[in-house]
Amino acid sequence: MHAEAVGQDLSRKIHAAEMALDHALIDVATLAAALPEARMRAGVSGLTGQAAFDDLAACMMALTQARARLGGGHRTLAALARRMGLETLAAGPMDKPEDRPPMNGSGRIHENMVNEK
């Protein structure tokens, strides 16, 4: 398989993995947010379900760490692609926190966005 085709395939896969992690974070956060209301509706003690809160908080931390590590892998693969002359590969939003000035996902400058550092 030609290097550009391999790069495109990896680009799509890393974008899919990033999206999957973001969806997992959304799902776990939604579940955690539902617990206090569920406890109140059930009329049980405030201590009820604390272990579930603790486990969901640990899950969120693990997912957040996985997201950061995946981002590191993405940056490493992007650097490798540049060294191989494959700079045009992309699957997903093109704006990155290190962009100066920041982009809004469409490739256009967005004045109100804040760069993360």
N, C-alpha and C positions, 0 to 999 in steps of 0.2 A: 504494500500500500504506500502511496506517495506521502511524503512528510506533511504536506498541506492537508491531505485528507485525514491523516492521523491526528493532526492538530485540531482540525474542525471537530472530529469525534470527541476528543478530550475536552474541548471547549464546551460542547453541548453537555457532556457528562458532569463537568464541574459545576456548570450553571444549574443543572437539575439537582445536584447534591446540595447546593446552596439553597435552592428553593425548598427542598425537602426539609432541611434543618429549620428554615424560617417557619414553615408550616407546623413543624413539630413544636417549636417555641410558642407559636400562637395557640395551638391546641392545649398545651400544658398550662399556659397562662390563663386561658379561658376556663379550664377545669379548676385551677386554683382560685380564680375569682368567684367561681360559683359556690365554693364550699361554705363561706360564711352565711350566705342566703339560705343554702340548703339546711344548715344547722339550725338557723332561726326558724325556718318553716317547719322543721321537724320538732321544734320545741325541746331540744336537748342542750345540755350544759355547754358552756363555752370551751371547756377542756376537751369535749368530744371531738375527735377527728384531728387532734394536734399532730399525731404521728403521720397522718396523711399530709398535712401542711408541711411537715418537716421533709417528708419524702419528695413531695412535689417541688419544694425549694431546692433540694439536692439535685433533682432532675433538671430543673431550670439552669442551675449552675453547670452541670455536666454538658447540657446542650449549648450553653453559652461558650464554654471552653472548646467544645467540638467545633462550633462556628468560627471561633478565632483560629483554631488550627487549620480548618479547611481554607480560611482566607490566606493563611501563610502558604499552604500548598498551592493555592491559586496564584499567588505572587511569584512563587518559585517557578511554576510552569510557564507563567507569562514571560519571565526573564529568559527561560530556556527558549521559548518560541522566538523572542526577539533575537537571541544569539543565532538562531537557525534561519533568521530572515523571514519569519512568519508573523510579523507585527500586525497584520490585518485580521487575524483570527479573533472572532468574538461571537458569543451566543448569550445574549442578555444585555442588561443595561451597560452602557459604556462609561457612565460617570463613576469616578472613584474618589475616595476621600482625599487623596493626594493631588487631585486635579487643581490647578491654579489658573484661572478662577474655576469654581465648581460648576459642574454641568447639571442639568435637570433631568437626565435620562434620555433626552431627545437629541443630545449633542449640542444643544443651545445653552449659552451662559444663563445662569439664574442668579440674579443679584442678591436674593435674600437667603440663599443657602449658606450654612456655616460649614467650613471644612473641619473635619475631625483630625486631631493629631494625637 
